[in-house]
Amino acid sequence: MATLTVFTPSYNRAHTIWRTYESLCRQTCKDFCWLVIDDGSTDNTRQLVASWIGASQTTADFSGQCEAGFSIRYIWKENGGLHTGYNTAYANIETELCVCIDSDDWMPDDAVEKIVNYWKEKGGNRYAGIMGLDFDTKGKPLGGYFPDNLHEAYFLDMYINNIHRADTKEVMRTDLMKKVAPQVGFEGEKNFNPVYMLLQVCDDYPLLVLNENLCIVEYQQDDSMSRGIYRQYMNSPRSFAKLRLLEMNLKRNTFKHRFRSAVHYVSSCMISKDRNWLKQASNKWLVLLASPFGVALSYYIKSKAKK
């Protein structure tokens, strides 16, 4: 069995996912498999993936070996949003490690080799996985490189201690992700960020820090989770409220981050018209303190979402 599963949730990305595939074909280490989760695409994603392994296009789940020497598994599911794609992935991954590479991103040629070798050298049960860098298409790391003397870190510490605040690439232990999956969302809300599961695991375990490029990122001009955040706040307020509740209660935290999370929690509850917003919060004094700012933020979000 391979060491690593690269999984790719995809929705109508046949025009970009071929780049992800070609980057995997160029990997210098083939100790991985590729899992494609099709979130109800209406384009030719299924036909494209099937052509890479010569598979039948009549089934919702097929697998095979591609010419580059790694296995590909394709799973089709009803459209449910990104977190449901992660849920499907974690339910089907069997390798020790897993990493999400989005359908509009791709890996540098030696990324799998670096991941596998670093984990075999440094990894173990005390770590949640590996944190590496995302690069832009111009060859620069998002947010810059990690500090040279940083060899392990907790995920939230990178943000709240202002060590590195841009997107990073997390390679996770599959057994730990299975313990917190599935991420249960709300009917009709598709913008529930799967970082919810990552935060739970990484509150207890640090990540090994790998100061290397593991993913090349190109943000798309569409409805991806990286864009239209105000619209997402309006479309999935209960999901954001649940995420903020978790953030308020993480062990590795600061008052500043808890307060910011409380403000966003109140805002999301106002948008969803949740009358139990105070009852549901364990830090009621903090939420009360944040409530005027949260109400103001809800009005600001509504005004921005209309534009």
QUISUL-V540592 format. One record per residue. N is the residue number from 0. PHI is phi as a letter, one per 40 degrees, with the letter a starting at -180 (none if undefined). PSI is psi as a letter, one per 20 degrees, with the letter a starting at -180 (* if undefined). D_FIRST is the distance of its C-alpha to the first C-alpha in Angstrom with 1 decimal. Layout:
N,PHI,PSI,D_FIRST ; N,PHI,PSI,D_FIRST
This chain:
0,none,q,0.0 ; 1,c,r,3.8 ; 2,c,h,6.6 ; 3,b,p,9.0 ; 4,b,p,10.2 ; 5,c,o,13.6 ; 6,b,q,15.7 ; 7,b,n,19.1 ; 8,c,p,21.8 ; 9,a,p,24.5 ; 10,b,o,28.0 ; 11,f,l,30.1 ; 12,b,k,28.5 ; 13,d,h,28.2 ; 14,c,i,30.6 ; 15,b,h,28.2 ; 16,c,h,24.6 ; 17,c,h,24.8 ; 18,c,h,25.1 ; 19,c,g,21.9 ; 20,d,g,20.2 ; 21,c,h,22.0 ; 22,c,h,21.1 ; 23,c,h,17.4 ; 24,c,h,18.3 ; 25,c,i,20.0 ; 26,c,p,17.3 ; 27,c,i,17.6 ; 28,b,p,14.0 ; 29,b,k,11.3 ; 30,c,l,8.4 ; 31,a,r,8.5 ; 32,b,r,9.0 ; 33,b,p,12.6 ; 34,b,o,14.0 ; 35,b,o,17.8 ; 36,b,o,20.0 ; 37,c,o,23.4 ; 38,c,l,26.1 ; 39,g,k,28.6 ; 40,c,q,29.3 ; 41,b,j,32.4 ; 42,c,b,31.8 ; 43,c,k,29.8 ; 44,d,g,26.4 ; 45,d,g,25.0 ; 46,c,h,26.5 ; 47,c,g,25.3 ; 48,c,g,21.6 ; 49,c,h,22.1 ; 50,c,h,23.8 ; 51,c,h,20.8 ; 52,b,j,18.8 ; 53,g,k,21.9 ; 54,c,r,21.3 ; 55,c,q,24.0 ; 56,c,j,25.6 ; 57,c,i,27.0 ; 58,b,q,24.3 ; 59,c,i,23.4 ; 60,a,o,19.6 ; 61,a,r,18.0 ; 62,a,r,14.9 ; 63,i,r,14.3 ; 64,b,p,13.6 ; 65,c,r,16.2 ; 66,c,h,18.3 ; 67,c,i,16.9 ; 68,h,j,13.5 ; 69,b,q,11.2 ; 70,c,q,10.6 ; 71,b,p,13.3 ; 72,b,p,14.0 ; 73,b,p,17.7 ; 74,b,p,19.4 ; 75,c,q,23.2 ; 76,a,r,25.1 ; 77,c,q,28.8 ; 78,c,p,29.9 ; 79,a,i,29.9 ; 80,h,r,29.4 ; 81,d,g,26.8 ; 82,c,h,26.0 ; 83,c,h,25.3 ; 84,c,g,22.7 ; 85,c,g,21.0 ; 86,d,g,21.4 ; 87,c,h,19.7 ; 88,c,g,16.7 ; 89,c,h,16.4 ; 90,c,i,16.8 ; 91,b,i,13.8 ; 92,c,p,11.2 ; 93,b,i,8.4 ; 94,c,r,6.9 ; 95,c,g,9.2 ; 96,b,q,11.4 ; 97,a,q,13.0 ; 98,a,p,16.1 ; 99,c,p,18.6 ; 100,b,o,20.1 ; 101,c,q,23.1 ; 102,c,i,24.1 ; 103,b,j,27.0 ; 104,b,r,25.2 ; 105,a,r,23.0 ; 106,b,q,21.2 ; 107,c,q,22.7 ; 108,d,h,21.2 ; 109,b,j,19.9 ; 110,c,g,18.8 ; 111,c,g,15.0 ; 112,d,g,15.8 ; 113,c,g,18.2 ; 114,c,g,16.1 ; 115,c,g,13.2 ; 116,c,g,15.9 ; 117,c,h,18.2 ; 118,c,g,15.8 ; 119,c,h,14.9 ; 120,c,g,18.7 ; 121,b,i,20.2 ; 122,c,r,17.9 ; 123,i,a,18.2 ; 124,c,i,19.3 ; 125,c,i,22.6 ; 126,b,q,21.3 ; 127,c,h,20.3 ; 128,i,b,18.5 ; 129,b,p,19.9 ; 130,b,o,23.0 ; 131,b,a,23.5 ; 132,b,q,26.2 ; 133,c,p,27.0 ; 134,b,q,29.3 ; 135,c,r,31.8 ; 136,c,i,32.4 ; 137,c,j,35.0 ; 138,g,k,32.6 ; 139,b,p,33.8 ; 140,c,p,31.8 ; 141,c,p,32.7 ; 142,g,j,35.0 ; 143,g,a,34.8 ; 144,c,r,32.6 ; 145,c,q,31.9 ; 146,d,q,34.4 ; 147,c,h,33.7 ; 148,c,j,33.9 ; 149,c,o,31.5 ; 150,b,h,28.2 ; 151,a,q,27.3 ; 152,a,q,28.8 ; 153,c,q,29.0 ; 154,d,g,28.4 ; 155,c,h,31.9 ; 156,d,h,33.6 ; 157,d,h,32.9 ; 158,c,g,35.1 ; 159,c,h,37.7 ; 160,c,j,38.4 ; 161,f,k,38.5 ; 162,c,g,36.0 ; 163,a,o,34.1 ; 164,b,j,34.9 ; 165,c,r,33.2 ; 166,c,q,29.8 ; 167,b,r,26.8 ; 168,b,o,23.1 ; 169,b,p,21.1 ; 170,b,o,17.4 ; 171,b,q,16.9 ; 172,c,p,15.1 ; 173,c,h,13.7 ; 174,c,h,15.2 ; 175,c,h,18.5 ; 176,c,h,18.7 ; 177,c,h,18.1 ; 178,c,h,21.1 ; 179,b,i,23.4 ; 180,c,q,22.3 ; 181,c,q,23.8 ; 182,c,o,26.5 ; 183,c,o,29.6 ; 184,b,b,32.1 ; 185,b,q,35.4 ; 186,d,p,36.5 ; 187,g,i,37.5 ; 188,b,o,36.0 ; 189,b,j,33.1 ; 190,b,l,33.3 ; 191,c,o,31.7 ; 192,c,p,29.8 ; 193,c,i,26.2 ; 194,c,i,27.1 ; 195,d,g,28.5 ; 196,c,g,25.1 ; 197,c,g,24.4 ; 198,c,h,27.9 ; 199,c,g,27.3 ; 200,c,g,24.3 ; 201,c,j,25.8 ; 202,c,h,29.1 ; 203,b,h,27.7 ; 204,b,p,25.2 ; 205,c,r,25.8 ; 206,b,q,23.5 ; 207,c,q,23.0 ; 208,b,p,25.1 ; 209,b,o,23.9 ; 210,c,l,27.0 ; 211,b,q,25.3 ; 212,c,o,25.1 ; 213,b,i,21.8 ; 214,a,p,23.3 ; 215,b,p,26.5 ; 216,b,p,28.4 ; 217,b,o,31.0 ; 218,c,p,32.7 ; 219,c,q,33.9 ; 220,c,m,37.4 ; 221,a,b,36.6 ; 222,c,k,35.8 ; 223,c,r,32.6 ; 224,c,i,32.5 ; 225,c,i,33.6 ; 226,b,r,36.9 ; 227,f,l,39.7 ; 228,c,h,39.3 ; 229,c,h,42.7 ; 230,c,h,42.0 ; 231,c,g,38.7 ; 232,d,h,40.8 ; 233,c,h,43.1 ; 234,c,h,40.6 ; 235,b,l,38.3 ; 236,c,h,40.6 ; 237,c,h,39.3 ; 238,c,g,35.8 ; 239,c,h,37.2 ; 240,c,g,39.3 ; 241,c,h,36.4 ; 242,c,g,34.5 ; 243,c,h,37.7 ; 244,c,g,38.2 ; 245,c,g,34.8 ; 246,c,h,35.7 ; 247,c,h,39.0 ; 248,b,j,37.5 ; 249,c,q,34.8 ; 250,c,g,35.4 ; 251,c,n,35.1 ; 252,a,r,37.9 ; 253,b,r,41.4 ; 254,c,g,44.5 ; 255,d,g,44.5 ; 256,c,h,41.0 ; 257,c,g,41.8 ; 258,c,g,45.1 ; 259,d,g,43.6 ; 260,c,h,41.1 ; 261,c,g,44.0 ; 262,c,g,46.0 ; 263,c,h,43.2 ; 264,c,g,42.7 ; 265,c,g,46.4 ; 266,d,g,46.3 ; 267,c,h,43.5 ; 268,c,h,45.3 ; 269,c,g,48.5 ; 270,c,h,46.9 ; 271,c,i,45.4 ; 272,f,l,48.7 ; 273,c,o,47.1 ; 274,c,i,50.1 ; 275,c,k,47.9 ; 276,d,h,46.7 ; 277,c,h,48.5 ; 278,c,h,47.7 ; 279,c,i,44.0 ; 280,c,p,43.9 ; 281,c,h,43.6 ; 282,c,m,45.3 ; 283,c,h,48.4 ; 284,c,h,50.7 ; 285,c,g,48.3 ; 286,c,h,48.0 ; 287,c,g,51.7 ; 288,c,h,52.3 ; 289,c,i,49.9 ; 290,d,g,51.3 ; 291,c,h,54.0 ; 292,c,h,51.6 ; 293,c,g,49.1 ; 294,c,g,51.8 ; 295,c,g,52.8 ; 296,c,h,49.3 ; 297,c,h,48.9 ; 298,c,h,52.1 ; 299,c,g,50.8 ; 300,c,g,47.5 ; 301,c,g,49.4 ; 302,c,h,51.7 ; 303,c,h,49.0 ; 304,c,h,47.0 ; 305,c,h,50.1 ; 306,c,*,50.4
